[in-house]
Amino acid sequence: FAEDVDGRPLRWFRRSPSVVNETDYVFHRRLAMLAIVGEGTPGIARGYDPQLMLRYSDNGGRTWGTEVQASLGAQGNYDIELQFFQLGMARNRVYELSGTDPVITSFTEVYLHAEKAA
């Protein structure tokens, strides 16, 4: 895992495409991810609890809201499901997942449960 010139871990991230339904508002009920984690990294103590960060933009990625964190699970906890609930509504939302912890992470499935606002 890479570090910058000052020795700080570099941040990785993945962004979704814009979630839109023409010009209608969409309620974002739940974002769920299945991930393969827990592989560990040499030099990192057992029991270490790496974090995943989630933030979203309601204007196509121009500005971002407050970041929330969720545990990716300790070493040996290989298959997990991360869930974020009650994410509000928007017309043009982009999600961003990120982290800086030096662990192997692979998202195998990501689901958004959303519905058109009445």
C-alpha positions as CSV (number, residue, x, y, z in Angstrom):
1,F,0.0,0.0,0.0
2,A,1.3,3.4,-1.0
3,E,2.3,6.3,1.1
4,D,2.8,9.9,0.1
5,V,6.2,11.7,0.5
6,D,5.4,12.5,4.1
7,G,4.7,8.9,5.0
8,R,0.9,9.3,5.2
9,P,-1.2,6.6,3.7
10,L,-2.7,7.4,0.3
11,R,-6.5,7.4,0.1
12,W,-8.3,5.0,-2.3
13,F,-11.8,5.7,-3.5
14,R,-14.5,4.4,-5.8
15,R,-17.3,6.7,-7.1
16,S,-20.7,5.6,-8.5
17,P,-22.2,7.0,-11.6
18,S,-25.0,9.6,-11.0
19,V,-28.2,8.1,-9.7
20,V,-31.1,9.8,-11.4
21,N,-34.7,9.2,-12.4
22,E,-35.2,11.8,-15.1
23,T,-35.9,15.0,-13.1
24,D,-37.8,13.3,-10.2
25,Y,-36.6,13.1,-6.6
26,V,-35.5,9.7,-5.5
27,F,-35.6,8.4,-1.9
28,H,-32.4,6.5,-1.1
29,R,-33.5,3.9,1.5
30,R,-30.4,1.7,1.8
31,L,-27.0,1.3,0.3
32,A,-25.7,-2.3,0.9
33,M,-22.3,-3.7,-0.1
34,L,-20.9,-7.2,0.0
35,A,-17.2,-7.2,0.5
36,I,-14.3,-9.6,0.8
37,V,-12.0,-8.3,3.6
38,G,-10.1,-9.6,6.6
39,E,-7.0,-10.7,4.6
40,G,-4.7,-8.8,6.9
41,T,-1.5,-7.0,6.0
42,P,2.0,-8.0,7.2
43,G,3.0,-5.7,10.1
44,I,-0.6,-4.9,11.2
45,A,-1.6,-6.3,14.5
46,R,-4.4,-8.9,14.8
47,G,-7.7,-7.3,15.9
48,Y,-7.0,-4.1,13.9
49,D,-10.3,-2.6,12.8
50,P,-10.0,-0.9,9.4
51,Q,-12.7,1.6,8.4
52,L,-14.7,2.4,5.2
53,M,-15.8,5.9,4.6
54,L,-19.0,6.9,2.7
55,R,-20.0,10.3,1.5
56,Y,-22.3,11.5,-1.2
57,S,-23.0,14.5,-3.4
58,D,-26.4,15.6,-4.4
59,N,-25.2,17.8,-7.3
60,G,-23.3,15.3,-9.4
61,G,-20.0,15.4,-7.5
62,R,-19.5,19.2,-7.3
63,T,-19.8,19.3,-3.5
64,W,-19.9,16.6,-0.9
65,G,-21.7,15.9,2.4
66,T,-20.3,14.8,5.7
67,E,-18.4,11.5,5.7
68,V,-19.7,8.5,7.7
69,Q,-17.6,5.5,8.7
70,A,-18.3,1.7,9.0
71,S,-16.1,-1.1,10.1
72,L,-14.6,-3.3,7.4
73,G,-14.1,-6.0,10.1
74,A,-11.1,-7.4,11.9
75,Q,-8.6,-9.8,10.3
76,G,-10.2,-13.2,9.7
77,N,-13.7,-11.8,9.2
78,Y,-13.7,-12.4,5.5
79,D,-17.2,-11.9,4.0
80,I,-19.2,-8.9,5.4
81,E,-22.2,-6.9,4.4
82,L,-22.0,-3.2,5.1
83,Q,-25.3,-1.2,5.1
84,F,-26.1,2.5,5.3
85,F,-29.8,3.4,5.9
86,Q,-32.1,6.4,5.4
87,L,-29.9,8.4,3.1
88,G,-32.5,11.0,2.2
89,M,-33.6,12.0,-1.3
90,A,-32.0,13.7,-4.3
91,R,-32.3,14.2,-8.0
92,N,-28.7,13.7,-9.0
93,R,-26.7,11.7,-6.4
94,V,-23.2,10.3,-6.6
95,Y,-21.8,8.0,-3.9
96,E,-18.1,7.7,-2.9
97,L,-16.5,4.9,-0.9
98,S,-13.0,5.4,0.4
99,G,-10.4,4.3,2.9
100,T,-6.8,4.8,3.9
101,D,-6.2,1.6,5.9
102,P,-3.6,-0.8,4.4
103,V,-5.8,-3.8,4.0
104,I,-7.1,-5.7,1.0
105,T,-10.7,-4.9,0.2
106,S,-12.8,-6.1,-2.7
107,F,-16.4,-5.1,-3.2
108,T,-18.2,-8.0,-4.9
109,E,-21.7,-6.5,-5.0
110,V,-23.2,-3.1,-4.3
111,Y,-27.0,-2.5,-4.1
112,L,-29.0,0.7,-3.8
113,H,-32.5,0.4,-2.6
114,A,-34.3,3.5,-3.9
115,E,-37.8,4.6,-4.9
116,K,-39.3,7.5,-6.7
117,A,-40.6,10.2,-4.4
118,A,-44.4,10.7,-4.4
